[in-house]
Amino acid sequence: MQLSPHLLLLLLLLLLPLALLHYHLQLHNPDEVGMYQVTMIPYMDAGFSHPYTGSVNIMVGDPIYIEVSVQGVDSTQIALVMDTCWATPVYEKHYPVYWELITQKCPNPNDGTVNVLQNGLSTIGQFSFGMFSFGVDQSSVFLHCSVHLCLLENNNCAVDCSSENPQRVVRSVDNHDSASISMGPFNLVN
């Protein structure tokens, strides 16, 4: 019996601890069909050299560094753009209680702890934020990101989040393919 990719993903979600989730998607081009892999990895340090392994236990207020990347594409032609990233207290990306971290490809202006370090420059997107809690009864945080692949032409995928650019518009983006990825839990400790 062959399992569909969606059923296989559901089984993985139910059976594996969710410290790190790899999500596989089909890439559909007019000329070809191929596979690519989008990953989201939490890091302990600003140099993105020490990834968390296993369970992620973190204190409220501590910084966390997140890398979203795509493999299986031509890095000279494709960039990854993080459109939105948000957190929920449960592993459900459409949960009604959420906090936006990245909105319109830039840091949430209502959260001074969010820094978008790289977005739309390569196959890697990076951001950081100060860990927070959804409330006294909530001891976990889950992250979700919506991303798209952009065809690189004259640096057209680069995101400008400067205060001089309040529209936060990416110049003539060739939106190639979109995906969502989720990971968690981040376990909040005292």
C-alpha positions, 0 to 999 in steps of 0.5 A: 500500500502506498501512502499519499504525501498528505497522509504520510505527513499526518502520520509523521506529525502524530508519531514524531516529536515535533522539535524539527519538521521537514515538509516536502512539496511538489514544485510545478514549473511549466517546463518540468516537475521536480521536488524541493524541500523546505525546512525550518530550523531553530538555532541557539545563537545569532551565528546560526551555528548551534541548532537545537536538537531534540526538544526545544526548552527556552525561557520567556524573553530569551532570543531564538533564531530561526532559519527557513531554507529550501533545498533542491532548487538552483540557488543561482536562479531561485530565492526563498521569500518569507511572506508571513511567520506567526506563532500559535499556542497549539500546533494548528496554523489557523488557530484563532489565537496567534501572534504575527512575527513577520507580516508582509515580509517584514518584522511585525511593527508591534513587536520590537523583538523581531529582526528579519536578518535575511529575506529574498536574497538566497535560498535561506531566510533568517529571523529572530525574536524574543520568546514569549508566552500566550498566557499563564496556562500556555507552556508551548509555542508553535511557529508557522511560516508562509513562503514563496520561491522567487525567480532571481533577476536583478535582485528583484526578490530582495525585501526592503523593510526600511522605514523609508519604504512603508509599503514594504513592497518587493519589486516585481516579484516572480512568485514561482511557488508557495508553501507553508511550514510549521514546527514546534513545540517550543517548551517554555521553562522558568 
